[in-house]
Amino acid sequence: MPHLIRPERRLLLARLGATAAAFALSSAALAQSGWPTKPVRMVVPFAPGGTTDILARAIAPELSRAFGQSFVVENRAGAGGNVGAELVARSAPDGYTLLMGTVGTHGINKSLYPRLPYDPQKDFAPVTLVAGVPNVMVMNADRAKALGINTVTDFIRYARSNPGKLSMASSGNGTSIHLAGELFKSRTGVFMPHIPYRGSGPALHDLVAGNTDVMFDNLPSAMPQIKAGKLKAFAVTSAQRSAAMSELPTIEEAAGLKGFEASSWFGLLAPAGTPAEIVSRIQQETAKALRTATISERLQSQGAIPSGNTPAEFSRLIDAELVKWAAVVKASGAKVD
């Protein structure tokens, strides 16, 4: 006697069969298309010279070799990273446009900007976290020497006695560099005018030139100027010291500001709707590149901590960071200038 299949089970099997067929067709179409068949652009939402740019240019050649197509870094600065992020959010979800997102574009800006032109969760497909980095409090070395400022406590003492005489540069409104400075101001009661730039590179240039006084920059972009003696480094803004410059205390250690933490991270994202197969392939090759001795040692020597986590893990990080930075923005009183 033939085995009878209940109607509801027959419907379930039919649905599973249809899903499997659709997946097979999608995979076949992807394989047939041979993605990538043309160059892929990697949008950096800040000017050249900053940590976002440094990391993108470290990864792009590795992805170019892995996929046999150029991964071209394109700098689209403006509005604390919002210009470049919106560009990617509105791009076709075909795997040919990626964003090197940051804690600013996907953790801070939603709480800082009243009309953000994109949704950091709904408009993107997270690919992978590339690296996390501490920020570092640095001052123009000549200015620090002239004012006798050698430590964080020296800086606080002078700034409190001379409100408004020291200016604070940042890579743009809403960046972790900006928020680290605002958090420092609110926790110490000092007043420093904020001067936002279109990226860490231009901000560092003016800081070294003496046009601004202090900055809470990402460690990788500030390190060359620290080593050259052009910037005086006081402390890192992370919860722990950085292995790359272990001699520097944390802000908490240096100034007794319990719980002070304002670190940065950077990761690849694609427009929402990008095929999962493409997202997975990019994540796998990026993780593979970050595990190579050349890239890993290079990034760690600059103060970055390589990652390469899965899209799901990166998505959960973004969700958590949005909650965390909403509280920081509120506590710091930071506003868009």
C-alpha positions in Angstrom: 0.0 0.0 0.0 1.5 3.4 -1.0 2.6 5.7 1.8 0.2 8.6 2.1 1.5 12.2 2.6 -0.7 14.5 4.6 -1.7 17.7 2.8 0.1 20.0 5.2 3.3 18.0 4.9 3.0 18.0 1.1 2.7 21.8 1.2 5.8 22.1 3.4 7.8 19.9 1.1 6.6 21.9 -1.9 7.8 25.1 -0.2 11.1 23.6 0.7 11.5 22.4 -2.8 10.7 25.9 -4.2 13.2 27.5 -1.8 15.9 25.1 -2.8 15.2 25.7 -6.4 15.3 29.4 -6.0 18.6 29.2 -4.2 20.0 27.0 -6.8 18.9 29.4 -9.6 20.4 32.3 -7.6 23.7 30.5 -7.1 23.7 29.4 -10.8 23.0 33.0 -11.9 25.8 34.3 -9.7 28.2 31.7 -11.0 27.2 32.4 -14.6 27.6 36.2 -14.1 31.1 35.5 -12.9 31.0 38.4 -10.4 33.1 40.5 -10.4 33.3 41.2 -14.1 34.3 44.8 -13.7 36.1 47.0 -11.1 34.5 47.3 -7.6 34.6 50.7 -5.9 35.2 51.0 -2.2 33.9 54.3 -0.9 35.8 55.9 2.0 33.5 58.6 3.4 36.4 60.8 4.5 39.4 62.6 2.9 42.6 60.7 2.2 45.2 60.2 5.0 43.0 59.1 7.9 42.6 55.7 9.4 39.5 54.8 7.3 41.5 55.6 4.2 44.6 53.7 5.5 42.6 50.5 6.2 40.7 50.7 2.8 44.0 51.0 0.9 45.5 48.1 2.9 42.6 45.8 2.0 41.8 46.9 -1.6 44.9 45.3 -3.2 44.3 42.0 -1.4 40.8 41.9 -2.7 41.9 42.8 -6.2 44.3 39.9 -6.2 41.7 37.5 -4.8 39.0 38.4 -7.3 41.0 39.3 -10.4 39.4 42.7 -10.6 40.4 46.1 -9.3 39.0 47.3 -6.0 39.2 51.0 -6.3 39.2 53.3 -3.3 37.1 56.4 -3.8 37.1 59.2 -1.2 33.7 60.9 -0.8 34.0 63.1 2.3 31.5 65.3 4.0 29.0 65.6 6.8 30.9 63.3 9.2 30.8 60.5 6.7 27.2 60.8 5.8 27.8 61.9 2.2 29.8 58.7 1.3 27.5 56.5 3.4 24.4 57.8 1.6 26.0 57.3 -1.8 26.5 53.6 -1.0 23.1 53.2 0.5 21.5 54.5 -2.7 23.8 52.4 -5.0 22.7 49.3 -6.8 22.9 46.1 -4.6 25.0 44.3 -7.2 28.3 43.9 -5.4 30.1 46.7 -7.2 29.9 49.4 -4.5 31.1 48.9 -1.0 31.5 51.3 2.0 34.3 51.4 4.5 32.0 52.3 7.3 33.0 53.5 10.7 31.7 53.8 14.2 30.6 57.3 13.1 28.6 56.3 10.1 27.1 53.2 11.8 27.2 53.9 15.5 27.1 57.6 16.3 25.5 59.6 13.5 22.0 58.2 14.0 21.9 59.9 17.5 23.7 63.0 16.5 22.0 64.1 13.2 18.3 64.9 13.4 17.8 64.0 9.7 20.2 61.2 8.8 19.9 60.5 5.0 20.2 56.8 5.5 19.3 54.1 8.0 22.5 52.4 9.3 20.7 49.1 9.8 18.0 48.9 7.1 20.0 50.4 4.2 23.1 48.2 4.4 24.3 44.6 4.3 27.1 44.2 6.8 30.1 42.3 5.3 32.8 42.3 8.0 34.5 44.3 10.7 38.0 45.1 9.4 39.6 46.5 12.5 39.1 48.2 15.8 41.4 51.0 17.0 41.9 53.2 20.1 41.9 56.9 19.8 44.8 58.9 21.2 44.8 62.4 22.7 47.5 64.4 20.9 48.6 68.0 20.9 50.8 70.1 18.7 54.3 69.3 20.2 55.6 72.9 19.9 52.5 74.3 21.5 52.6 71.8 24.3 56.2 72.6 25.1 55.6 76.3 25.0 52.7 76.0 27.5 54.5 73.4 29.7 51.8 70.8 29.1 53.3 67.3 29.5 50.4 65.2 30.8 46.6 65.0 30.7 46.3 66.7 34.1 48.6 69.5 32.9 46.3 69.9 29.9 43.1 70.0 32.0 44.7 72.5 34.4 45.6 74.9 31.6 42.3 74.5 29.7 40.3 75.3 32.8 42.3 78.4 33.5 42.2 79.5 29.9 38.7 78.6 28.6 38.5 78.8 24.8 42.2 79.4 24.2 42.8 75.8 23.0 41.0 74.6 19.9 40.0 71.0 19.3 40.2 69.5 15.7 38.3 66.5 14.5 37.8 64.5 11.3 34.2 65.7 11.2 31.0 66.0 13.2 29.8 62.7 14.6 33.1 60.8 14.2 34.5 59.0 17.2 37.3 61.6 17.1 34.7 64.3 17.7 32.8 62.4 20.3 35.9 61.4 22.3 36.7 65.1 22.5 33.2 66.1 23.5 33.1 63.4 26.2 36.5 64.6 27.5 35.1 68.2 27.6 32.0 67.1 29.5 33.9 64.9 32.0 36.5 67.6 32.8 34.5 70.8 32.5 36.9 72.4 30.0 35.8 74.5 27.0 37.5 74.2 23.7 36.1 75.3 20.4 35.5 72.4 18.0 36.9 72.7 14.5 35.5 69.8 12.2 37.4 68.8 9.1 36.5 66.6 6.1 38.7 63.8 7.4 41.5 63.0 9.8 44.2 63.8 7.2 43.3 67.5 6.8 42.8 67.8 10.5 46.2 66.4 11.3 47.8 68.6 8.7 46.4 71.7 10.5 47.3 70.3 13.9 50.9 69.8 12.9 51.0 73.2 11.3 49.9 74.8 14.6 46.5 76.0 13.3 44.7 73.9 16.0 45.9 72.6 19.3 44.5 69.2 20.3 42.9 66.2 18.7 41.6 62.8 19.8 42.7 61.0 16.6 42.6 57.4 15.6 46.0 55.9 16.7 47.0 54.5 13.2 46.8 57.9 11.5 48.4 59.9 14.3 51.2 57.5 15.0 53.6 58.6 12.2 53.4 62.2 13.5 53.9 61.1 17.1 57.0 59.1 16.2 58.3 62.1 14.2 58.0 64.3 17.3 55.5 66.7 15.7 52.7 65.6 18.0 52.8 65.1 21.8 50.7 62.1 22.8 49.2 62.1 26.2 46.9 59.0 26.5 44.7 56.6 24.6 40.9 56.8 24.9 40.3 53.0 25.1 39.6 51.1 28.2 43.0 49.3 28.0 46.4 50.5 26.9 47.4 49.9 23.2 50.0 47.2 22.6 51.4 49.4 19.8 52.2 52.2 22.3 52.0 50.6 25.7 53.8 53.5 27.4 50.8 55.6 27.0 48.3 55.5 29.8 44.5 55.4 29.3 42.5 58.6 29.9 41.1 56.9 33.0 44.6 56.2 34.3 46.0 59.6 33.4 43.1 61.8 34.7 41.1 59.5 37.0 38.0 59.7 34.7 36.5 56.4 35.6 34.9 54.5 32.8 36.1 56.8 30.1 36.1 55.0 26.7 35.7 56.2 23.2 37.3 53.8 20.7 36.8 53.4 16.9 36.1 50.6 14.5 35.9 50.2 10.7 34.2 47.7 8.5 33.0 46.9 5.1 29.3 47.2 4.2 27.3 46.8 1.0 23.9 48.2 0.0 20.9 46.3 1.4 19.8 43.6 -1.0 23.3 42.7 -2.2 23.3 38.9 -2.9 24.3 36.9 0.2 26.8 34.9 -1.9 28.7 38.0 -2.9 28.7 39.3 0.7 30.0 36.0 1.9 32.8 35.8 -0.7 34.0 39.4 0.2 33.9 38.6 3.9 35.9 35.4 3.4 38.6 37.0 1.3 38.8 40.0 3.6 39.2 37.7 6.7 41.8 35.7 4.8 43.8 38.9 4.0 43.6 40.1 7.6 45.1 36.8 8.8 48.2 37.0 6.6 51.3 38.0 8.5 52.0 41.0 6.3 48.6 42.7 6.8 48.1 41.6 10.4 51.5 42.8 11.5 51.3 46.0 9.6 47.9 46.9 11.1 48.9 45.9 14.6 52.1 47.9 14.4 49.9 51.0 13.6 47.7 50.3 16.6 44.8 48.6 14.8 43.3 45.2 15.9 42.3 43.2 12.8 39.0 41.3 12.8 37.3 39.7 9.8 34.2 38.5 11.6 31.1 37.2 9.9 28.3 39.4 8.5 26.0 38.2 11.4 28.6 39.1 14.0 29.2 42.5 12.4 25.5 43.2 12.3 25.2 42.5 16.0 28.1 44.8 16.7 26.4 47.6 14.8 23.1 47.1 16.8 25.0 47.3 20.1 27.1 50.3 19.1 24.0 52.3 18.1 22.7 51.8 21.7 26.0 52.6 23.3 26.7 55.8 21.4 23.2 57.1 21.9 24.0 57.2 25.6 27.5 58.8 24.9 26.0 61.5 22.7 23.4 62.3 25.4 25.9 62.3 28.2 28.4 64.5 26.3 25.9 67.0 25.1 27.5 66.9 21.7 25.8 68.8 18.9 26.3 69.1 15.1 28.2 72.3 14.5 
